[in-house]
């Protein structure tokens, strides 16, 4: 007897490995960002891509405010070309992080999205600054 989970067979292991490795090359999560930021040397620049008012209400510790609309070549030139950026927005209901990641990728910049955004951060029990 099939059900909604088993009606479509799982992908072969090699296909699943490739899929999940690719996802991890594009995304990170709140717990990993928290641990990296706490290390003192995270290896990336954390960008809050919401507007300045939202940033002022509360943002992740160590994050810089850079709305995705302001990500232009001249603005991004303050960081070396190989700098990894981790971007986040309000949460899963917001596509600002996707817009920022697309903009950065089009500028040739390495980028990952922090899935969950501010909502996920707070859900994990982590504090906000601001």
Secondary structure, 3 states (H helix, E strand, C coil): CCCCCCCCCCCCHHHHHHHHHHHHHHEECHHHHHHHHHCCCCCCEEEECCCHHHHHHCEECCCEECCHHHCCHHHHCCCCCCCCEEEECCCCCCCHHHHHHHHHHHCCCCEEEECCHHHHHHHCCCCEEC
